[in-house]
């Protein structure tokens, strides 16, 4: 696992945005721009991909400790900080509420499990077959082969 992977996983787990990560790094007097930070989160085969060095990850972790716990003079509760991050995430607004999906059996008796399904219910019917308008016309005639053997 590379430093880039660790940085990505921490970013997702703590629900951090790029500007918040820049602020965390500034707590330990480490300056980095958003574009430099974005290069760490790119795919490895991307042309602008950059490996995250040990120094960047070390400073981020030290800054994260200060960000979550605070300093000796001004301690913080990490749960409050994480709850604040969660509250800052914008929620998607939809026009209507999604209904709760609940799977149901096609035949109510079939889903019970204590009895066999009924043979008269809607699930017991055979599938509907379309009737063809005209019977099939035989294109090739049947041929009788005479291979010299007598039938008795």
C-alpha positions in Angstrom: 0.0 0.0 0.0 1.4 3.3 -1.0 1.3 6.7 0.7 -1.2 7.8 -2.0 -3.5 4.9 -1.0 -3.3 5.8 2.7 -4.1 9.5 2.0 -7.0 8.5 -0.2 -8.5 6.1 2.4 -8.1 8.7 5.2 -9.8 11.3 3.0 -12.8 9.1 2.3 -13.0 7.7 5.9 -12.9 11.2 7.5 -15.1 12.8 4.7 -12.5 15.5 4.0 -12.5 17.9 1.1 -9.4 19.2 -0.6 -9.6 22.6 1.1 -9.9 20.9 4.5 -6.8 18.8 3.9 -4.9 22.0 2.9 -6.1 23.6 6.2 -5.0 20.5 8.2 -1.5 20.7 6.6 -1.3 24.4 7.4 -1.8 23.5 11.1 1.8 22.1 11.1 3.1 24.9 8.8 3.2 22.8 5.7 2.0 24.7 2.6 0.5 22.8 -0.4 -1.8 23.9 -3.1 -5.1 22.2 -4.1 -3.7 21.2 -7.5 -0.6 19.6 -5.9 -2.9 17.8 -3.6 -5.2 16.7 -6.5 -2.2 15.1 -8.2 -1.9 12.6 -5.2 -5.5 11.5 -5.7 -5.2 10.8 -9.5 -4.9 7.3 -11.0 -1.3 6.0 -11.3 -1.5 5.9 -15.1 -2.6 9.6 -15.4 0.0 12.0 -16.8 -0.4 14.4 -13.8 -0.1 11.7 -11.1 2.4 12.4 -8.4 3.6 10.1 -5.7 2.9 11.3 -2.1 6.2 11.5 -0.3 6.8 10.4 3.3 7.1 14.1 4.4 3.7 15.0 3.0 2.0 12.0 4.7 3.8 12.6 8.0 2.8 16.2 8.1 -0.8 15.3 7.2 -1.0 12.8 10.0 0.5 15.2 12.5 -1.9 17.9 11.4 -4.8 15.5 11.6 -3.9 14.8 15.2 -4.0 18.5 16.0 -7.2 19.0 13.9 -9.1 16.2 15.7 -7.7 16.3 19.2 -6.6 19.9 19.5 -3.6 21.2 21.4 -2.8 20.8 25.1 -4.0 24.3 25.8 -7.2 23.9 23.7 -8.3 20.2 23.6 -11.2 19.1 21.3 -13.5 16.1 21.3 -12.7 14.1 18.0 -16.4 13.0 17.8 -17.6 16.6 17.7 -15.1 17.4 14.9 -16.2 14.4 12.8 -19.9 15.2 13.4 -19.1 18.8 12.1 -17.6 17.4 9.0 -20.6 15.1 8.4 -22.9 18.1 8.8 -21.0 20.2 6.3 -21.5 17.6 3.5 -24.3 18.9 1.2 -27.2 16.5 0.9 -28.7 15.7 -2.5 -32.1 17.2 -2.8 -34.6 15.1 -4.7 -38.1 16.1 -5.8 -39.7 13.2 -4.1 -38.8 10.7 -1.4 -37.7 7.3 -2.5 -40.1 4.6 -1.4 -38.7 1.8 0.7 -38.3 -1.3 -1.4 -39.8 -4.4 0.0 -39.7 -7.6 -1.9 -42.9 -9.6 -1.9 -43.7 -13.1 -3.2 -45.8 -13.4 -6.3 -48.1 -15.8 -4.6 -48.7 -15.0 -0.9 -48.9 -18.6 0.1 -45.7 -19.4 -1.8 -43.7 -17.0 0.5 -45.0 -18.6 3.7 -42.9 -21.7 3.7 -45.1 -23.8 6.0 -47.5 -24.9 3.2 -47.2 -25.9 -0.4 -48.2 -23.2 -2.9 -51.8 -23.4 -4.1 -52.6 -24.8 -7.5 -55.4 -22.4 -8.1 -53.6 -19.1 -7.5 -52.3 -16.7 -10.1 -48.8 -18.2 -9.9 -50.2 -21.7 -10.8 -51.5 -20.7 -14.3 -49.6 -21.7 -17.4 -48.0 -19.0 -19.4 -50.1 -17.6 -22.2 -49.1 -18.7 -25.7 -49.9 -16.7 -28.8 -51.8 -18.6 -31.4 -50.5 -18.4 -34.9 -52.8 -17.2 -37.6 -52.0 -19.8 -40.3 -50.6 -23.3 -40.0 -47.0 -23.8 -41.3 -46.8 -24.7 -44.9 -44.6 -27.6 -45.7 -42.0 -26.5 -48.2 -40.3 -29.9 -49.0 -42.3 -33.0 -49.8 -41.7 -36.2 -48.0 -39.7 -38.6 -50.1 -39.8 -42.4 -49.9 -36.4 -44.0 -50.5 -36.2 -47.4 -52.0 -32.9 -48.9 -51.2 -33.7 -52.5 -52.4 -34.7 -54.1 -49.2 -38.1 -55.7 -49.1 -40.3 -55.0 -46.2 -42.3 -57.9 -44.9 
